[in-house]
């Protein structure tokens, strides 16, 4: 009898397993269909249309002005798209050059690399005793893929630059989506549209990415995609895209620190400590894994030279109390910026020590990252505040580098600064009748920052960026102070209401 029961049971196991698998498959299928039908596809279609229009218009503006600048100021070729642009642009009305500092990297470096890639004479991660232009590729591999994506021998230079121009134009769409996500509802779409239009016409990005065809476009777009997922608290997607951004240009690596801290704080608040730590570590490992995967095959072919090229762009740390005077084609450090602006020698000495030893960079980054961890853990950091902190972090971590910054580096900061300024002022004037005022002030601040940075000489640039971070920090503090006052008034009203009820009883 026992043997018969066991036989029936044994024979029944495959049947039960199949039934369970079918039930699981059916449930998943039904869940997918349910979620698919519940989605607001009209809203998705509208957002897609808005993003498409913003990107197409941004691309059109960049290509049109790129052609116009080459037609009026270009030299070196009868084909307009193959002309080069001068370092600075002459303004006949002022009878002087505007110090745009538009580097010739595209013509000197990028074109040579692309042609070398296609004719088989270039290996990116090499280094000769007497280095030439082909030895100075100091970017991760994904940037190569952007460079060689659309050009083929016989095409004009425009097709070399097109991936970088398109990436910069696409940032307008991502800015729209982020601001819409931050504010939700109808006003979210309106605020997002204002932000998208501002990004579409941002002078800094049009000049350096759209006209001079410099390198920030691809890394900016992919970093902003990572931030978009961070806004939605989709952390593994955020670190996945941040890894791709880091393998496009090394600057994105800076953001692993604050993003990890913000993620850790949010997970510890909402989950068990063990689960939060394990999930955070897994996302960090995902970042490393994607980076290693994108390093193939270069990391196996020439590991030493690959790492050497990754570290090449920086300036080594040193202990000094005087600022370094940069070459004409070099970055400007924060200490040098203060010296050129006439700050006292004792301030220059303190600033130089912190600047070239990386003390200010490490200290400011750590303070901001820890504050983001704490605010996230307490549940007090809203989406706009996230971008306020990220904007301040981004500026400080770059201007406090020993190497300093170029003007065109700012094209990388622009979308985050835009979201921080516009988002902060929109939050302060959230009431329907006040919101247009906040958007106008935010737009004026953003465009003023853009134009001012382009026309000033290069030496004040780090200080202008520093003051931009200070303005964002002041708005952040004021907004937090105002929020605390509202909470206190609400608490006092609640206490008074409860007392009235008790007295009435």
Buried (B, 14 or more C-beta within 10 A) or exposed (E): EEEEEEEEEEEEEEEEEEEEEEEEEEEEEEEEEEEEEEEEEEEEEEBEEBBEBBBBBBBEBBBEBBBEBBEEBBEEEEEBBBBBBBBBBEEEEEEEEBBBBBBBBBBEBBBBBBBBBEEEEBBBBEBEEEEEEBBBBBBBBBBBEBBBBBBEEEEEBBBBBBBBBBBBBBBBBBBBBBBBBBBEEEBBBBBBBBBBBBBBBBBBBBBBBBBBBBBBBBBBBBBBBBBBBBBBBEBBBBBBBBBBBBBBBBBBBBBBBBBBBBBBBBBBEEBEEEEBBEBBEEBBEBBEEBBEEBBEEBBEEBEEBBEEBBEBBEBEEEEBBBBBEBEEEBBBBBBBBBBBEEBEEEEBBBBBBBBBBBBBBEEBBEEBBBBBBEBBBEEEBBBBBBBBBBBBBBBBBBBBBBBBBBBBBBBBBBBBBBBBBBBBBBBBBEEEEEBEEBBEBBBEBBBEBBEBBBEBEBBBBBBBBBEBBEBBBEBBEEBBEEBEEEEEEEEEEEEEEEEEEEEEE
